Amino acid sequence: MTSPISPPQQSTTSPPLEAVFIASSILVYGLWSLPRIFNNLESVATVEIISTPLFDDVMSKYTLACIRVYISILFLTVTIYRWNKKGHNLTVQYLKHSKLKRQAINLDGIRSQIMFTQWSFNALTISFFLNGMMTLAVAYQEMGHNSRYSHILNLLLDKTWPRVAILLFEIAGPTSMLVSTVTKYALWPQAMKGPRGSANLRKPVALMQHNANIIASLLEVGVLGRIPVRLEEFIIAPTFGTIYVFFTWALKERLVETKEPQFVYFFFDTTLGKKWTITVLLVLLALLMVFYLAFTFLDDCLLWLGSGIFTNVIMVIALATFFCRVRD
């Protein structure tokens, strides 16, 4: 006698419906708000604001442009090196109660772009590049400098590109702070419990992406320019975060050849239960909003505390120590 066919069971790694609802609500609201946000940026997203140094008495527009472009080239070089570097395998140190079996996840080539760290790093790279090239175009115009590339640079002075650049920084600033915070206070201690310890996090590329990102973001608002981070666009960072959450949920059974579920971050492990998954999601979104608020007030705080570029540099270094980590 044949046994009755059992109904299909829901995968234990499927995110709880409550978490999907929360993430979906934020994503839908964020995407719905994007056209309004883009239009409202018209008053502040100007090449004049982007190209004006914070301390124009000691820094020219050309110098500001060069610093921004050099930072973007450095970051792009790190990304290209990471893309082409072979033999990078990640074994996530899951928590004790996880139902997942630890397996080596290959992160070579295009897979190097899977990590949220890289998403934030790429946004910061493009933001610095756009802001630098727009500043360079304005500087060349003011210096009366004409070259065969001037007409290409002038294309960036269209009103669309300043809005794109500011939105990218409003994403990259808070997310870089989130990346560095999570790495220092969550990923690093958890990695040290594994057989290889923090070896992957101590590699030069990892140190760059987990430390230089927040340093560059703080330098932009505290030393270099006047790029606004406004409360009106606060939803942009959580929207970016929820896109990554859906991305990591969709990717969980495609990371290893056996098709067994894996996550690149231990705290995204949905086998730890509904309460854990929802709590992690809410905490990460709350941190993103807190860090967004931090960037909106950071320039005002530095202006109140400091009296010049050197004072602000010291303050930026002091702030960076709360987020950076380079050794065990």
Residue pairs with C-beta under 8 A, 6 or more apart in sequence:
11 261
12 99
12 270
12 271
13 100
13 252
13 253
13 261
13 270
13 271
14 270
15 249
15 270
15 277
16 270
16 274
16 277
16 278
18 274
18 278
19 274
19 277
19 278
19 281
22 278
22 281
22 282
23 242
23 245
23 246
23 281
24 242
26 235
26 238
26 239
26 242
26 285
27 239
27 242
27 243
27 246
29 235
29 239
30 235
30 236
30 238
30 239
30 242
31 239
33 235
34 236
34 239
37 167
37 232
37 233
37 235
37 236
38 163
38 167
40 232
40 233
41 162
41 163
41 166
41 167
41 233
42 159
42 163
44 166
44 228
44 230
45 159
45 162
45 163
45 165
45 166
46 159
46 162
47 134
47 137
47 138
47 157
47 162
48 138
49 162
49 226
49 227
49 228
50 131
50 134
50 135
50 162
50 165
50 166
50 225
50 226
50 227
51 61
51 64
51 65
51 134
51 135
51 138
51 139
52 61
52 225
52 226
53 59
53 60
53 61
53 63
53 64
53 224
53 225
53 226
54 222
54 223
54 224
54 225
54 226
54 299
54 309
54 312
55 223
55 308
55 309
55 312
58 309
59 224
59 309
60 139
61 135
61 138
61 139
61 142
62 136
62 139
62 143
64 132
64 135
64 139
64 224
64 225
65 132
65 133
65 135
65 136
65 139
66 132
66 136
67 132
67 224
68 128
68 129
68 131
68 132
68 135
68 224
68 225
69 128
69 129
69 132
69 133
69 136
70 132
71 128
71 132
71 216
72 125
72 126
72 128
72 129
72 132
73 129
74 212
75 121
75 124
75 125
75 128
75 208
75 212
75 213
75 216
76 125
76 129
78 121
78 205
78 208
78 209
79 112
79 118
79 121
79 122
79 125
81 205
82 88
82 112
82 118
82 205
82 209
83 109
83 110
83 112
83 113
84 109
85 108
85 112
85 205
86 108
87 108
88 106
88 107
88 108
88 112
88 200
89 104
89 105
89 106
89 107
90 104
90 105
90 107
90 200
90 264
91 102
91 103
91 104
91 105
91 194
91 196
92 102
92 105
92 262
92 263
92 264
92 265
92 266
93 102
93 190
93 191
93 193
93 194
93 266
94 100
94 102
94 266
94 269
95 190
95 266
95 269
95 272
97 272
98 266
98 269
98 271
98 272
99 271
100 260
100 261
100 262
100 263
100 269
100 271
101 260
103 256
103 258
103 260
103 262
104 256
105 255
105 256
105 262
105 264
106 256
107 114
107 115
107 264
112 118
113 119
113 122
114 251
114 255
114 264
115 264
116 175
116 179
116 244
116 248
116 265
117 179
117 183
117 209
117 210
117 213
118 209
119 175
119 240
119 244
120 171
120 172
120 175
120 176
120 178
120 179
120 213
121 176
121 179
121 209
121 213
123 168
123 171
123 172
123 175
123 240
124 168
124 169
124 172
124 173
124 176
124 213
124 216
124 217
126 168
127 165
127 168
127 169
127 172
128 216
128 220
130 156
130 161
130 164
130 165
130 168
131 165
131 169
131 225
131 227
133 153
133 156
134 156
134 157
134 161
134 162
134 165
135 225
136 153
137 150
137 153
137 154
137 156
137 157
138 157
139 145
140 146
140 147
140 150
140 153
141 154
165 227
166 227
166 228
167 233
167 236
169 217
169 220
169 227
169 229
170 229
170 230
170 233
170 236
170 237
170 292
170 295
171 236
171 237
171 240
172 213
172 217
173 217
173 220
173 221
173 229
173 291
173 292
173 295
174 237
174 288
174 291
174 292
174 294
174 295
175 237
175 240
175 241
175 288
175 291
176 213
176 214
176 216
176 217
177 214
177 217
177 291
177 294
177 295
177 323
178 241
178 284
178 287
178 288
178 291
179 209
179 210
179 213
179 214
180 210
180 211
180 213
180 214
180 323
180 324
180 325
181 287
181 291
181 323
182 284
183 201
183 210
183 325
184 210
184 323
184 324
184 325
186 267
187 201
187 265
187 266
188 198
188 201
188 325
188 328
190 266
191 197
191 198
191 200
191 201
192 198
192 328
197 328
198 328
200 206
201 207
201 210
201 325
202 326
202 327
202 328
207 326
210 324
210 325
211 320
211 323
211 324
211 325
211 326
214 320
214 323
214 324
215 316
215 320
215 324
217 295
218 298
218 316
218 319
218 320
219 316
220 227
221 227
221 229
221 295
221 298
221 299
221 302
222 298
222 299
222 302
222 312
222 313
222 315
222 316
222 319
223 309
223 312
223 313
223 316
226 299
229 292
229 295
229 296
229 298
229 299
230 296
231 293
231 296
234 289
234 292
234 293
234 296
237 288
237 289
237 291
237 292
238 285
238 288
238 289
241 284
241 285
241 288
242 285
245 268
245 281
248 263
248 264
248 265
248 268
249 268
249 270
252 261
252 262
252 263
252 270
253 259
253 260
253 261
253 262
255 262
255 263
255 264
256 262
261 271
263 269
263 270
267 280
268 280
269 276
270 277
302 312
302 315
302 316
305 311
305 315
306 312
306 315
